[in-house]
């Protein structure tokens, strides 16, 4: 990675880190933000306010790595704060309905925006906002998880138990029952 291109040098840009559940998206986002800090850039991380799985205040990975973060339901709620930074990280980007307009506005201001997000739900349906960001991004990293059934590379989020809209809260909108999701591939 060439830091100069994405370092708030006035050019701006959007970098997406996408993949299924348990593919290391948040871990990679944290790593990228740490690199920018080492390069002397002002960084900030935003987490989805309803994501309280591991920590109510800090962003967290599945393996308990944590990073200080602003909480928001919409990025527009924290725009006045985040626009003061050179590099803005967004965890669980698929949950922010204004991710496209805010990311584009920040990039146009010369900011680097790094978004970690699921690219599809367990039915392999794309999240519309994330699909839209593909065409606006300078860089897209697609990560894979490990299939829990056969240990092969997993490109999709799958259900580990049958899904019923009547009996389950829809886990692509909320975190209740997120433990029923895992990585899968074409034959799993």
N, C-alpha and C positions, 0 to 999 in steps of 0.2 A: 504494500500500500504506500502510495506517495502522499505523505501528509500535506505537502504544499497545496495540492489541488483542493483539499477539503478543510482548509484551516482558517476559514473566516478571513481570507485575504481579499474579500470583496467580490469573489466570483459566485459564492453560494453553491449549494448543491443538496441533493437528497440521496441518501444511502439507505437501502432497505436490507434488513436481515430477516428472511422469511423461512418458514418450514413448519413441520407438524409439532404437536405437543412433544416435549422432552427431547428436542433437537439441539438445545443449547443456545437459543436465540438471545435470551436475557444475559447469559454468560458472555456471549460475544459482544453484546451491546456494552456491558460493563467494561470489557477489555478495551474496546475502542475508545470509550470515554476516558479511561485511565491513560491511554496512549496520548490522547490530545492534551490531557492535563500535564503529562510529562513534557510535552512540546510547548508548554507555557500558554495554552489556550484556556479561556474561561468556558467551563462546561456546566451544564445543568441537566438533570434527568427528571422526566415527568412520568408518573405512574398513574394508572387508572384507579380512581378513588374507591371503587367497589372491590378491588383486588386486595383482600385481607387474608389470603390463604396462609401466608407464613409470617407476615409482619404488617401491622396496621399503618405504620408510619414510613417504613423504608421499603424500597423495591427489593425483591428477593428472588433468588433462583431456586429451582427444585432441590438443589444440594446445599441450601442455606447460606449462600454468599449473599451479602446485603450491600446496598448502596443508598446513600441519602437521596431522597427524591421529593419533589413537589407532588401533591395529590390533586387530581382534577377529574371532573366528569366530562368536561369539554376543554380543549386546549385554549379556546378563547377566554376561558376563566382565568388563565395564568399568562396570557400573551404579554401583558405589560412587564411582567417579571422576566420571562424567558427571552424576550427580544433584546435584553441587556447582555446576553451571552453570545459567544462566537459559535459554540457547538451545542446543539440541543439534542438530547436523546429522549426517545419516547418508547416506553415499554408497553406491550400489549396494545399496539397501535390500532388493531382491528376494532377496539371498543370505542374509539373517539370518532364521533360522527362528523367532526369538522377537521379531520386529519389532512384531507386533501387541500382545502383552502388555506389552512394555517401553515402547512409545510411549504406550499407554493409561495405564500407571502414571505415566510422567513427566508427561503432560498433567494427570492428576489431582493431581499435586504442584504444579501451577501453572507447569510448564515449557513452553516452546515447542519443538516437535520439527519439524524440517524434513527431509523424506526425499526424496532423489533416487533414482528407481528406474525400471527397465523395467516397463511395465505388461503386457507380453505377450512371449512368445518368438517365434521366427521362423515358427512354425506358427500364429501369432495366437491362441495359447492363453494365458489370463491366468495370472499368478503368483498362486496362492491367497491368500498373505499380503497382497499388494498390493491385490488385489480387496477383501479384508476391510477394509483401511484406508480405502477410499473412504467407507464409511458412518460412519467415526469422525473424518473430517477436516473442519476448518472451511474449508479452502481446498485446491483441487486445480488445478494448472496443467498442462495437457496441451501439451507442446511437439511440434514437428514437425521432421523432418530434411529433407534434400533428396534426392530420388530420383536415383541415379547414372545411371539410364538416360535419363530425360527431363527432369530438373531440376524436376519438379513437387514440391509439398509431400508429404512422406512421413510417414504416421502409424503405420506398422508397421515392425518389424524384419524384414528378409528375408535369405535366404541368397544369397550371390553365386555359390555353387557348389552343385551337388546335395548333398543330405544323405543319409548312410547310417548307421544306428545301428551297424552292424557295423564300419565303417571309420573313423568319426569319434568323437572324444570329444564328448560332448554339450555344446555351447558355452553353453547356458543355465545350466549348473551350474558351469562352470569357464571360465577365460580362454584356455586353449589353443584355437586356431582362431577366436578372436573376430574376427580380420581377415577371416573369411569371411562376416561379417554386415554389413549396411548398412540404409539406410532404403528403404522401399517404400510403395506405396499400392494401392488396389483393382485397378488394371490393370497393375501391374508384377509 
